[in-house]
Amino acid sequence: MPLHYLYLTLAVLFETIGTTALQASQQFTRVGPTILVIVAYGAAFYLLGLTLKFMPVGVVYAIWSGLGIVFIACIGFVVFGQRLDLPAVVGLGLIIAGILVIHLLSNTTQH
């Protein structure tokens, strides 16, 4: 795996952790989750910046935000009991399809 994909993968992971902690912070009233939000988002943006040395910003942001949306929706469903109706599931599937099209078919990403 090229190093920039590792950076991007870790950026998505930290963004997902940060957003999950954001929910757990209860509007920044709980100290532990609030600190985790700050640290995780800081790490996510740092790693995102490293990824931008190798890939175009539009592609990086599409993959980063798209995967973050899908992972957070899944975490919301499993951890927080938030329900997803059929249009939401279809929309998430389209996000994944878009990421695959960009990654597999576009010449703008470096493989």
C-alpha positions in Angstrom: 0.0 0.0 0.0 1.5 3.4 -0.9 2.2 5.6 2.0 -0.4 8.3 1.0 -3.2 5.7 1.2 -2.1 4.8 4.7 -2.2 8.6 5.6 -5.7 8.8 4.1 -6.9 5.7 5.8 -5.7 6.9 9.2 -7.2 10.4 8.5 -10.6 8.7 7.9 -10.1 6.6 11.1 -9.3 9.7 13.2 -12.1 11.7 11.7 -14.5 8.9 12.6 -13.2 8.7 16.1 -13.5 12.4 16.5 -17.1 12.5 15.2 -18.1 9.6 17.5 -16.5 11.4 20.4 -18.4 14.6 19.4 -21.7 12.7 20.0 -20.4 11.3 23.2 -19.2 14.7 24.5 -22.8 15.8 24.9 -22.3 19.2 23.4 -18.8 19.5 25.0 -20.1 19.0 28.6 -18.0 15.9 29.1 -14.2 16.5 29.4 -12.9 13.1 28.2 -14.8 12.9 24.9 -14.2 16.7 24.3 -10.4 16.2 24.5 -10.7 13.1 22.3 -12.6 15.3 19.7 -9.8 17.9 19.6 -7.0 15.3 19.4 -8.7 13.1 16.8 -9.6 16.0 14.5 -6.1 17.4 14.9 -4.6 14.1 13.8 -7.2 13.7 11.0 -6.4 17.1 9.5 -2.6 16.6 9.9 -2.8 13.2 8.1 -5.1 14.8 5.5 -2.5 17.4 4.9 0.2 14.8 4.3 -2.1 13.0 1.8 -2.4 16.2 -0.2 1.3 16.0 -1.0 0.4 13.0 -3.3 -3.2 13.4 -4.4 -5.4 16.2 -5.6 -7.5 18.0 -2.9 -10.9 17.2 -4.5 -10.2 13.5 -4.7 -8.8 13.3 -1.2 -11.7 15.3 0.3 -14.3 13.2 -1.6 -12.8 9.9 -0.3 -12.2 11.3 3.2 -15.6 12.8 3.7 -17.5 10.1 1.9 -16.0 7.3 3.9 -16.4 9.3 7.1 -20.2 9.8 6.3 -20.6 6.0 5.7 -18.7 5.0 8.8 -20.4 7.5 11.1 -23.8 6.4 9.8 -22.9 2.8 10.6 -21.6 3.8 14.1 -24.7 5.8 14.7 -26.8 2.8 13.9 -24.8 0.3 15.9 -23.6 2.3 18.9 -26.2 5.1 19.3 -29.3 3.2 18.0 -30.0 5.7 15.3 -32.1 4.2 12.5 -31.5 4.4 8.8 -34.4 4.2 6.4 -34.2 2.8 2.9 -33.4 6.1 1.2 -30.6 6.7 3.7 -29.1 3.2 3.0 -29.4 3.8 -0.8 -27.7 7.2 -0.4 -24.9 5.6 1.5 -24.5 3.0 -1.2 -24.3 5.7 -3.8 -21.5 7.4 -1.8 -19.6 4.1 -1.7 -20.2 3.7 -5.4 -18.9 7.2 -6.1 -15.7 6.5 -4.1 -15.1 3.3 -6.0 -15.6 5.1 -9.4 -13.1 7.8 -8.4 -10.5 5.3 -7.1 -10.9 2.6 -9.7 -11.7 4.5 -12.9 -10.4 8.0 -12.6 -6.9 9.0 -13.8 -6.8 11.8 -11.3 -5.7 9.4 -8.4 -2.2 8.1 -8.3 -2.0 4.3 -8.0 
